[in-house]
Amino acid sequence: MIVKMMKYNIVLFSAERERFIERLRELGMVDITTSGWEPTEADRALISAIESRTKALVALDQFAESDDYVAGGARVEKGGVFEAYQSAQSAIAAAKSENARLQKVLEEWLPWGDFDCSTLAKLAESGVVLRYFTAQRSTFEKSAEEWGANFTIAVVGEDAATVRFVVIGNGKEEIAIDAQEQKTPTMSNSELKALIKANDDVVAEQNAVISAVADAKGEIEKELVALKSQMQDVRIEATADKAAEGLLLVMEGWAEKENAETVDAALNDYPNVVYIKENPSEEDETPVKLKNNRFARLFEMIGGLYALPKYGTLDMTPFFAPFYMLFFAICLNDAGYGAILLAAGIALAVKGGKGLRQAAYLTMVCGGATTLFGLYTGSLFGLSIPQLMGYENMADCPIPFLDFQGKFFTWSLALGVFQILVGMLLDIVFKARYFGITTVFAKLGWFIVLLSACLAGGLQMLDPSWVIPGFTTSSTAFYVAIGVGALFMFLLNNVKRNPVVNVASGLWDTYNNLTGLLSDVLSYIRLFAIGLSGGVLAQVFNSLAMGLTGLDAGIEQFGVGTVFQILGASAILLVGHGINLFMSAISSFVHPMRLTFVEFYKNAGFEMTNRSFNPLKR
């Protein structure tokens, strides 16, 4: 649900701003509106400082887990920790960049062997210049005699494809041969290796500095907190309304309704502050805070990927959470894959820290649901559980497994219709409660027609025995329900409007609703398609592993060859199922989200906001 908020219009002396904002930080309950803020050049520099320190903290956490980290290294002076990090990073980047260039030069000249460049310089001073060439072996063998007649050539080295040679001259002659000339070396290979090692030593030395910075990263965290507080001050100062020629400041603040008495007491105790407290209006950009039970709270991060619900509307999180969990399980649809995700969620909860706790629990819930649904459909890493139990046909098994491939296509459509009806019902109940029942007659009529059609005819499509006595497509009760729905749709869709206009509007709305409903319901076929494709891929990898290694024919006699067969099959299964799990998990994450944000949100009348409740805090 959405937490109730109270709005505060606060007036204070401009000179009191900093002390007052610090008091609000100590209180930790008031969110100050800073909408419409446009950063100046100085503000952008402050933003850059915040971003650079934020990235530095992430990089330091990763560095502390790497092999380059050295515990108990040199210390850095307080007040210059971030500067030491920046300096070390710059030195490392420069050393690595120089090493990349030197390594490339070394690779080019290593095949030529080691030599003394000072000797080459002395030869050049005496008029003897060496020019270096490479040519394809076939070209060199064909042209060597002709080149030798015109130039003095000495072969330095060769391999199966290339010949390296020098042309000895005075440096002034023109050499036109079918070969690639190399630049004259300025350093020997031993000198290049020495420079590379020196740069590696610089990297190791600076890694020790970064290790010390990682141990003292608390200083950077303190700087980041101070900079963020400064940014809050800048935004508040820039967006607060000024009155009485700048003598007064007028600010808009928000607090949770349950904390309003505490906020009132704090404002009353602060001298020279006047405030007006009121309930939010529809025109206000009220910040939103969600408060749900433990299960629904896990799915707030899913809804947050799209947008928060607008204040004064309905929080959809508790209503889409069970659907999302079920849709994820249907799309992944394998007990083995679900068990892996469940184990990954448990490991993440144990070792991931508080920051990843919500994602860990969500993974556990979705993984557990997938395991149960996979057991229901009889799928374990692409293997049929009934066949593993010795039953060739699923129908012969006494355990009532679901024939996913044969029956779930219709069920996926039924689930889509059910979620759409739930969304419509939520929209009807909410709007009827806040705006009056007459405002939802049109949608109520459409809901009655759809629900009646589903109960009278749709249930029998799922199972012929599911017939409601007295309510079939040929019963009087069905026609009465359709008539009531049509009355709301065509005559009462707007009680203040002319009936003829209502009928015309109802016909147009019916056309839009029918076409929209058809596309919405068909979207739910993806549940069946994704679940089926993942299962088929798992079976394909199983067949490849057994077929390519010959294990599908069985093991007649165990030996060394059998060990290699088992190892080969295991490698194929690990790689294949790893790829399939990765792809299927992404699809299972994304497509239920799409069904939630498009089909469900649209029919539930979801309204969004981008402003979350973010009170000033220390």
N, C-alpha and C positions, 0 to 999 in steps of 0.2 A: 504494500500500500504506500501511498504518498504521504509523508509526514506533514502535518499542518504547520503553517508558517504565520508569523506576525511581521508586519511591516513597521519600520521606524523611520520617521523623518526627523533628523537630528540637526540642531543648529548650535554652533559654538564659535568662539573667537578663533580667528585664523592662527593666532600665536599659540593656541593651545592644541593644535592639530597633532603634533608629534607625541606629546604626552598622552593625549586622549587615545590615539591609535595604539600606543603601547599598553594602555589600560585594557583596551579591547582584546589585545593579544593575550594578556594575562587571563582574561575572562574566557576566551576561546569559544564563544557562542554566537558571535555576530558576523554575518557576511555583509560586507560593504559593496554596494553596486559600483562597478567601474566600467559600465558599458560605454562604447563610443570613444575609447581611448586611442589616440594616434601617437605612436612613439616618435620622439625627437632623435637627433643623432646621438645625443648623450644617452638616451634611453636604449637605443640599439646597441651601444657599447656595453651597457649593463646587461642586456639580454645575452650578448655574446659571451660575457664573463660567466654568466650563469650556465649557459650551454657548455662552455669549455670545461668547467669544473664538474658538471654532471657527467660528461663523457669521460673525463679523467677518472672519476670514481668507478665507473663501469669498467674501464680499461684496467684499473688497478686491481679490481676484484678478479678479473680474468688472469692478470699477470701473476697474482698470488697463487693461482692454481697451476701455473705453468712450470716447466723445468728450469726456466731462467731465474726464478725467484730464489734468493739466498736469504735464509732466515738469520736474524741477528747481524745484519750488515752494518755499514757505516750509518751514522746518524746525520740528520739534516737539521738545520737551525729552525726554530719556531719562527713563524712569520714569513718564511720563504720556502715552505714545503711545495706549494703549487709551482712557484717559479723554478725550483730545482727540478720538478717533474718536467716542466716545459723545456728547460735547458737540456736535460738528459734525453728527452724524446727527439729534440732537434739534432743533438750530436749523434744519436743512433741512426736517425734517418739519413744524415749526411754520410756517415761511415758506410752504411749499407748501400747507399746509392753509388758511392765511389767504388766500393768493392764489386758491385755489379758491372761497372765499366771496366775495372781492372781484370775481372775474371773473363770478360769477353775478349779483351786484348790477349790475355794469357792463353785462352783456348785457341786463338788464331795463330800464335807464335810458338806454342808448345811443340808442335810437330817439326819445327825447324831446328830444334835443339837449343842448348844454352850457348850464349856467346857474349863477348865483352863489347859493349857499345862504344867504349872509348877507343878501342882498336879500329872500329869502323870509322870513327871521326878522324883518326890520324891518317887512315888510308884516303879519306876524302880530301884531306888537306894536301896530300901528295899527288892528287889527281886521279886516284883510283876510286871509283864509285860503284857500289854494288846495288843493283836493282832487283827486286824480288818478284817472282812470278809463280803462278800455279796454272796448270793446264791438265785437261783430261788425258789419261794415259794414251788413248788411241790417237788423239791429236798430236801429242808430243812425239810418239813413235813415228808418225807419218811425216812430221815436219822437222824433226831434230837435225837431220843432215843439212837441210836448207838453212835453218837458223844458225847452225854451227859455222857455216861458210861465211856468214855475214857478221856474227857476233861471237864473243867469247862467253861460252855457257858452261856452268858447273852445276850438276845435279846435287841438291842438298839432301833430299829425302823423297820417298815415294811409298805409295800403298797400292791396293788393288785398283783404285779408280783414279788417283791423282798423282801428278808428279810435281814436286816443288824444286825450283831451280833459280839460280841467280845469273844475271847478265852483267859481266864485268866491263866497265867502260869509263869514260871521263865525266859522265853525267850530262853532256851537252848533245849527244847524238839522239836522233829520233828512233825509237824501237817500235816497229809496227809488226807485231806477231799476234797469232791467235791464242792469247793467254791472258789471264787476269793478273794485273799488277797489284802488289800489296804495298801499303805504306812502309816507309823505312822505319824500323824499330828505334825507339828512343831509350828503352830500358831492356835489360836482359830478363830472362824468365825468373832467375833467382831474385832479382830486384823486385819484380812484380809480386812474387810470392811473399817477399818480406813486407811489402806495402799492404798486401791483403791481410797478412797476419797482424800487422800493426792496427789495422782497422778493426779486426776481430777483437783485439785486446781492448780497443776503445769501447766496442759494444759491450764486452763483458764488464768493463769498469762502470759504464753508465747503467747497466742492468743492476749492479750493486747499489747504485744511487736510487734507482726506481724501487728496489727492494726496501730500502730505508724509507722511501716516501710511502710505500704501501703499509709499512708498519706505523707510520705517522699520519695516515689518511684522515684521522679525526680532525686534524687542523683544516684540511680542505672541506670537510663536512661543515665545520663551524663557519668557514668563509661562505659556503654556499647558503647556509641558513641566513646569514647576515645580508647577503646579496638579495635573496628572495624577499626578505623583510623590506629592504630598501626599494625593491621593485613594487611591492605593495604600496609603500608610501608614495612613490612616484605616481602610480595609477590613481590612487585616491586623491592626491593633490591636483592632478590634471583633470579629473572628472567631477570633482565636487563643485557645486554652484557657489559662486562668490556673491555676497551681498554687502550693502553699506560700504561701497567703494573698497571692497576687498577686506573689510574689517571682520566680516562674518563668513563662515562656511556652512553650507547646507548639504548634508549627506543623506543618502538613502541606505538603510541597513535592514537586515533580515535575521530573524532568530526563530528557532523552533518554538511552537506554541507552548509546549510543556516546560520550556526553559524561560518563558516570558517574565515570570515573577523575579527570577534571579537577575535577568537583564535589566528589568525595571529598577531593582534595588541598586545595581551598579551605576546606572545612569543618574538616579536620584542622589547618590552619594557624591557624584563628581560635580564640582562647583562650576557655575556659569555654563551649564548645558541645558538646553530646552529640547524636548522631543515630543512627537505626536505618534501614538501607537494606534494602528488600525489593521483590520483584516485586508488581505490582498483583494484587488479587483481584477476583472478579466483583462483590463488593459495593462496591468503590471507584468513585467518580466520577472516573475517570481522564481527564485531558485528552487530546485527539486532535490529532495533526499528521500530515498526509498527505505522502507522498513518491512522486511518479510520474515517468514519463518525460516528455519535452518535449510530446508529443502529448496524453497524458492530462491533463497539468497544466493545459492550457488549459480543460478542462471541469470543473475543481475549482470554479470560480465558479458553474457551473450547479448542481452538486450542493449547493453551499453555500447556494443559495437555499431549499433544503428543510431539510436538516440534515446534520450530520457523522455518519459511521458510528460506532457504539459501539465503544469500545476492546475488542479481543479478537474482533471480528467481521471481516467481509470488506469491504474498500474496493471499492465498485462502480464507481468512476470509470473505470478502464481498460476495463471491460466495457460500460458504456453509452455511452462516448465515440464509438465508430464508428457505433453505431446512431443517436445524436443527430445526428451530422453527416449521415448518409444521410437520416434523416427530415426534417431541415431542407431538404435539397436536393429531396426529393420534394414537400414542401408548396409550396415556392417555384416550382420546376419551370420555369425559364425562363433560358436562357443569357444573355440581355441583362440581366435583373435580377441574376443572379449576378455578372456582370462589374462592375456598378455597386457591389455590396457588396464585391467584391474590391478595387476601386479605393478605396472608402471606408476599408476596413481598412488599406490601404497608407498612405493619407494620415494616418490616425489614428496609425499606428505612427511615422510620420516627425515629425509635429507635436504629437502628443498628450502626449508626455512619458512617464516611467516608470510613472506611476500608471494610465495607460490602455493600457499595452503589452499586457497579457494580453487585454483586451477587443478590441484591434486585431487580434491574431493569431487570436483566435477568429472574428472577423468575416471575416478573410482565408480561414481554413480552410472555414468554412461557405459563403462566397461562391464560393470555388473549386470546392467540391463541387457547388454549384448550377449553376455554369457547365457543368461536365462532364455532369451529369445532364440539363440543358436541351438540350445538344447531342445527347445520346443519344435524347431524345424528339423532337428536331427542332423545338424552339420557341425563337424569337428575338423578344422583345418582342411576343409574340402572333402572330407570322408563322410560317408553316410553312416550315422550311428546305428540305424536298423540293420544295415549290412554287416557292420562290425559285430552286432549281436547275433548274426547268423540268419537273418531274414532277407531273402533276395528282394522281395517287394515290401514297400513300406506298409501297404494295406494288410499284410499278413502279421505285422508286429502287434502284439497286444497293447503296447504303449501308444496312445493316440497322438503320434507326431503330426505336425502340420505339413502338408504337401505344398511347400512354398511355390515351387515352379508351376504346379497345376492349379492352385486355388488362390494365390495371394494377389493376382492381378485385380480381381474384383474387390478384394478386401482393401487394397490400396485406395481405390476410388471411394469406397465406403468410409474409410478413415478421413479422406479429404472432405467429403460431404459433412461428416460429423464435426470436424474442426471448424468448417465454415459456419455451420449452424450455431455452434457454441459462440463464435465471434459475433454473429448477428444478434444472438440473444443478449450477450453482454452489452452491445451497443444500444439495444432497445431498452433494457432495464436501466442503464445509466442515464440515458437521455430522458426517459420517462420520469425518472426520479427527480432530475434537476430542472427539466424544462416543461414537464407536463406530458401526459399520455397522448394528447392530441398531436403532438409534434412527431410522433413515431408511428402514426397509423399506416403510412405507406410501407415502411419496412416491416411492421408487424404483420400486415397482410401478406407480404412476400414470404415471411418466415412461416406463417401458418400454411400457405400453399406448399412450400418445400417440405415442411415437416410431415404434412399429411401424405404427400406423394411418397416420401421415404418410408413411412410406416405402413401404408397400404400396399405399395408395390415394390419398394426397394428391398425390404426385408426378405421377400420371397426369392429375390435374385441371389441373395447370399445363401439361403437355405430354404428349399420349398416348404419345409414343415413350419417355418416361422410365419404363421398367419395369425393376426389379431382377430378374434371372433367379433363379427359385427362391424369390422372396419377393413374392408377390402376395396379395391378399385371400382367395384360394382355396387357397393353398399350405400344406403341413404346417408349414413353418418359421414362418409367420405365426401359426398357431393355437398353436404351442408357445410363442412369445413372449408371446402374449396370456395363455396359461395361467400362465406364470411370473409375469407382472405381476399377474394376479388372485390367485395364491398369496400374493404379498407384501402385496397390498391387503387381502385378506379373512381370512387365517389367521395371517400373521406381522406384522401391523401393530403388535403389542405382544407380544413373545415371553413376557412374564411374566404374560399375562392368559389367562383361559379362552377356548378357541377359539370357543365360541358367542357370547360377548361381542365377540370380535374380528370375527366375521362381521357382527353387527348394527352395530358401529361402522364397519366397512368400507362397508356399504351406505349409511349416513348420510353418510360422507365422500365417497363416490362421487357422491351426489346434489349435495352442496355443490360438489364439484369440477367437475361437468358444468355446472351453472348458472353458476358463477363463470368457468369457461373460456369459455363462450359469450359472456358480456358482455365479457370481456377481449379476445377475438379480434375481436368486432364493433367495439370501440373503435378498432381500427386502420383501419377504413374511412375515418376522418377524413383519413388520408394521401392517399387517392385523391380524396376530396371537396374538400379544400382546394386540392390541386394542380390539379384540374379547374376549380374556380370561379375561381381566379386566371387561368388560361389563357383561360377564356371571357370574363372581364372585359377582359382585354387585347385580345381580338379585337373586343369591342364598341366599345372606344375607338378602335381602328383603323378600324372601319366608320363610326363617327360622324365622325371626322376627315375621312375621304375622302368620305363621303356628303354631309355638310352643306356642304362646300366645293366639291363637284362634281368633285373630282379622281378619283373612282372611274370616271368616264367617259373619263379620259385627257386629255392636253393636245394640242388640235389646233393651236393657234397661240399661241406665247409672247408675252405682253404685260404691261401694267401690272396688268390684272385677275388674271393668273396669279400675279404676285408676292403680291397680297393673298390669293389662294387658298392659296398655300404658307404664308404667315405664319399664316393662320387655322388651317390643318391642323396646323402645328407647335405652336401654342398649345394646341389641344385634345389633341394627343398628349402634350405635356409635362405638362399638368395631369392628364389622365386616367391616364397611366402612373405619374405621381408618387403619386397617390392609391392606385392599385392596388399599387404597390410598398410603400408605407407599410403598408397593411392586410395584404397578404400576408406581409410580413416579420414583423409582430407575430404573425400566426397561425403562421408557421413557427417562431417562437421559443417560443411558449407551448405549442402542442399536442404537439410532441415531448417537451417537458418533462413534460407531463401523462402521456403514455404511459410515460415513465421512472419518475416518482415513484409512479404508481398501479399500472399493470400489471406493469412489470418489477420494481420494488422489492418488491411484494407476493409475487410468485412466487419471488423470490430470497431471501426471508426477511430483508429489511433491518431492522436495529435501529439506532435513532438516539440521538444525544446532542447536547446544545447547548453543550458545553464544549470549546473549542479550546485548544490549548497556547499560552499567552501568558506567556512568561518575563519577569521583571522586567528592565528595561533602562534605561539612561540615555537 
